[in-house]
Every structure is written in structure tokens, then in C-alpha cells.
Amino acid sequence: MKKFRYLIWVFFGLVVFLLGWGLIEPYVIDTEEEIATIPNLPEIWSGERVAQISDFQLGMWWDNDPTIRRIVDDLIEENPAAVLISGDFIYHATPNPETEINRVVNLLRPLTKAGIPTYAVLGNHDYGMRQLNSQPKEDLAANLEAALAEIGVDVLQNEAILLPPPENANQANSAPLYLVGVGAFLAENSQPEKALADLPETSPRIVMMHNPNSFAAFPANTAPLAIAGHTHGGQIRVPFTPEWSWVTLKREKLEHIDGWAEDYGASGNQLYVNRGIGFSDLPIRFNCPPEVTFFTLMSEEEVGS
């Protein structure tokens, strides 16, 4: 009987510990440093770093402003050549989406004010879509896009743009590096072919999207470095397992939810999935801390040498 009571107390203590850590971990920032290989990368971009952040989910109860604010401060200090934000800035469209949009703007304004080129795509929550069968709210997405544009965040919708040369680069010798941005998958606005339409075939590029499902539609050798968010890395992950989480375990098969995706997409394409910062449903992260990712860009020749 005493042993049974002891086991109950051990179990209870473990549950309390896990719950407590789940409430603490959202404020523990994980910085990932990755090497990204891009064919035909211009020399002026070799060794430059670009950063990715994702999934703020502002407006969910007990959301994560403090971590976003600290990450923005870190990005300003690191001063990457560009910051890429892969969607889901806000959580829902009610009761007052203007409040959520203003919070996003206030958190990101220091980043653009510091002169760091900042780009974004929108996610399903930015259209007010919490459920797969929700009707996208185009006006909500348009208002968010306009507010971001006012502070200098360029939101891409199935288009490609030239990235400005890195600081201190020789402008006369600068060669182009493109950024391709794809629309929200669940809002049925994901059009990779349209985004790629005006790009020279062998031009170096970075591709960004919100939902990793957009990646499968890219033809071979058109997305050598693609980045996505959306998954939150599973948010609550089973320790000592590769990718098991409440997201993957409730589905028929394991799905890739963070880091480099292997054996996914067409030949010559490579996808990285960022764990994001915010939450869905519960304000808890376990074995899945919020992530900021820095990609050091390299050419194929440099990696192979």
C-alpha cells in the first residue's frame, strides 16, 4: 500500500514538473545556426546570414510577447542581411483584430527602424482560419498586410523580388539574389508557379512559405532553400523521439514538423521548417522551444571544396 502511494506521489510530482516546465519553456529561445547551399549564389552573398522567425500567434490567451520582443532585440544585435517571417502573425479575427495587428506592428517596428530588410508571407491564421474548413477573411489579411507595409515589412504574395545587396557590398559588382514568397496554403492562395513565373531559370533564390504543404508543388531545382513554419514543431513533443508530438501522434503517420525535411519535395529542392514562437490551443511548449534560425548562405562550390 505504501509503495502504491509512493508511486502516485511520484506520478503526481512528474505531472506537476512537466506542466511547470511546459509553461517555462516558451520563454527559452533556441537559436539554430544552419548552412544553406544555393546554386549560382553571387559572391557578395557568400557567407552572409539571413534569419527566419515564424508563428507569433498574437491574440491567443496568454500569448508570447516577451519572447518575440527578446528575439527582435537579438536580431537587431546580430544584424543579418535579411529577416524572413513565415506567417501566422495573429491568432484569430475576434474580438478585436486591430488590437492584435497593432501589437504585431509595435513588436516589429524596432526591427525595420534598425534598417534590417524584413520580408513576410501570411499564414492561415492571418486570414482568420483556425479550422481547415474555415472561410478565409480576405479583409483581415489585407489590413494586416497594409499595417506591415507601413513599417517597412514587405509581404510577398506569390511573387519574387530582388533582395538588396548586403551592407558594405560593392554595388557595382552586385549580382542578384531573389526572394520568392508564396501565399497561404489553407486560404487556397498558394501558387508556386505564379511566384516563379518571372524568374530566370537558373537564378539563385530563397523561397518562403507558411505551410510546408506548399513545398511539394515546386518543380525540381526551383527551391534550393525553402523555409516554412505552421507546425510549431509539434509544440508538445515526446522526449527522446525524432518527431513525435501531439500533432503527429493523432494522425495516421509521422509528419515532418521541424528542421530539414529529408526525402520530401522534388529533386534539388530543400525545405527547412521553423518551430515558431507562439502557441495553438494551449500556452505550453514542451521539448519544443521557440526558435530563431540563422542560415549562412554558401555556394555549391564552397560546400564541395
N, C-alpha and C positions, 0 to 999 in steps of 0.2 A: 504493500500500500504506500509506504514511504517512497519507494522507487518510482511508483506511478505519479505521485505528487511532484516529485523532483523533476520528472520528465515534462510534466505540464508546465512547471515554472520555467524550465529551460526553453520550451517551445514558446511560451509567452514572452520571455525575455528576447528571444531571437526575433519574434514578430515586431516587438517594440523597437529593437535596434534597426531592423530593415526599414521600418516605416520612418524612423527618425533620420536615417541616412538618406532615404528617398527624398526627404524634404530639404536636406542639406546639399545634396549633390547638384541640384540645378544652379548653384552659385559657385561651383568648382569648374573653372574654364579649362578645357582641354585644347591646347594648341598643337595642331598637326602640321608637320613640315613634309611636303611631298615634292618629288621630282616629276615634272611633266614634259614629255617629249613631243615636240611639234615639228613635223616635216617642213622644210623650207623656212624655218624660223629666221627672221632677219637678225643679223649680227648684233644690232643695237639692243635687241630684246634678250639676247642670251644671258642667262644668269639673273634676269630681273624676276621679281616676285609679284604675283597677284594674289589677292586674298578672297576667300569666299566665306560668307555667313548666310544664314537661312532661317526661316520659320520663327519669326518673332512671336506670332500668335497673340498680339496685344488685344486685350479685351476679354480674355478668358479669366475667370475668377482666380485671384492670386497669381497673376502673370509675372513676368520676369524682367521688369525694367532695370533693376540694379545690374544684372549680368550684361544686358545689352549696353548699358552705359559704360561699364568697365571694358567691354570688348571694343567699343568705339574709341575709348581713350587709348587702348593698346594699339589699335590700328593707326591712329594718328602718330603715335610714337614710332611704330615700325615703318610707316610711310611707304607702303607698297606702291607699285606702278599703277595699280587699279584695285578697286574693291567691287566684287560682284555679289549681288544679293539675290538669292534664288527663290523669292516669293513667300507668300503667306505672311504678310506684314501684320494683318489684323485677324481676329478670330471669328467674328460674326458681324452681322449687319445691324444688330439691335443691342440695346435700346437707342444708342446714340453713336452712329458710326463716325460722325465728325469729331467726337472726342477721341476715339481711337486713332483716327487719321492724324489729328494734331499731335498726339503723343509720338507717333512714328516720326513725324516731321521734326519735332523738338529733339528727339534722340539722335537723328541722323544729321541735323544741321551742322554740328561741330565738325563732322567728317568732311563735308563738302566745303565748309568755310576754311578748312585747313588746306584746301586745294588738291585733295586726292580725287582723281577721276572715279566716279561712282556710278554703277550701272545696275539695273534690276530687271527681273521679269516678275509677272504676277502669278499667284497660285490660286487654287480653288477657293480658299477662304477669303481672298481678296474680292471674289465675286459673291460672297455670302453663301458659299456652298459647303456646308458641313456634311451633307449626305450625298451619296453618289447620284441620286435621282433628283437633287435639288435643281431649281431653275436658276441659272446664273443671273445676277443682278448687274447688268452692264453699267448702270449709272453709278453704282458703288465703286466699281473698278475704275471708271473714268474719273471720278472725284479723287480717288487715291492717286492715280497716275498724274493728274494735274497738280496735286499738292506736292508730290515728289519732284516734279519738274520745276516747280517754283524755287526749290532749294538746290537745284542742280543735279538731281539724281535722274539719269536718263533711263526711262523704262522702254524696253525693246519688245515689240510685238511682231514676231515672225519677220525679222529684218536683220540685216548685217550692217555694221558700221566700222569705220576705221578707228582703232584705238590711237590716242595721241601718243607721240614718242615719249619714252621715259625722260625724267629730268636729266639734264646735262648731256642728253644725246645730241649728236651732230645732226641738226635738222636737214642740212644739205644732203647727207648720206642716208637719211632715214628711209627704210623700206616698210611697206605696210604690214600690219598685223590686224586681222579682223576679229570682231566680236559678233557672234551670231546669237540672237535671243529668240526663243520660241514661246508662243502663247500658252495659256493654261490648258492642260490636257482635259481635265474634267469639265471645263467650260466649253469644250469642243472647239477650242481656238488654237490647237497645236498643229502647225503647218510647216514642218521642216522643209519641204520642197520650196515653198514660197520664201522662207528665210534664206535659203541657199541660192535662190534664182539668179541674183546679180553678182555672185562671187566668181572670180576667175577660178578655174577648175583646181589648180594646184596651189592656190593661195593659202598661206598659214592662217589658222583661225583657232579661236576658243569658242566653244558652244555652251550656252547656258539655258537651262530649262528648270521648271519647278518639279514636275513629276517625272521620275525615271522612265515611266512608260513611253514618254515621247522619244526616248533614245532609239528604240527599236526601229523606228521609221526612217532613220538616217541611212542613206546609201553608203556602201563601202568607201572608206577613206575620205569621208566628209566631216568626221567629228573626231579628230585625233586626241583632243582633250575636251571632254564634255563634262559638265558639272550639273548636279541636281540636288534637291532637298526632299521635302514632303514626308519622308518616312519617320523623322525624329529618331532614327536609329533604332526604332522599336520602343524607345522611351523607358520601358521596364524590361530589362534583359536578364535572361538566366545566366548566372555566372558560369565560367569555365566551358561555355559552349560557343560555337563560332558565330551564329546569328540568331539564336532562339530568343524570342521575345513574345509578349502578349500579341503582337501583330502577326508574327509568323506561325505561332502555335495554334492560332484559331483558324488558320487556313489549311488547305489540303497539302501544300508543300512549302518548304522553306523559300523565302524570297530574299534577294539581296537588299539590305537596308542601310549599310554604311560602308564607307571606304571604296576601294577599287572593285568594280564588278568584273569578275572573270567569266569568260565564255558567254557573254551577253552582247547582243548587237552584231552588226555586220563587221566584216574583216577590216582591220585598220582603224577601227573606232574604239575609244576607251572612255568609260564613264566612271566618275567619282561621285559618291553620294554622301553629302554632308549631314550630320546628325541634327543640325539646327540648334535653336536656343530655347524655344518656348515649349508649350505643352498642348496636348489634346486631352479632354475629359478630366484628367486628374493632374494637379500641380506637383507631380512627382517624377523624378528620374532615378533609375537605379541601374548601376553598371552601364551607364549611358550618358556621360556628362555633356553639357553643351559644348559645341565645337566651333572653333575658328580655324580655317585651313589656309596655309600659305603654300602656293605652288611656285617652285623655282623652275622657270622655263629653260629648256635645253633643246638643242637641235639633235637630230638623229646622229650626226657625225660626232658630236661631243660625247653622247652617251655611249656610242660604239667604240670610241677610241680608248 
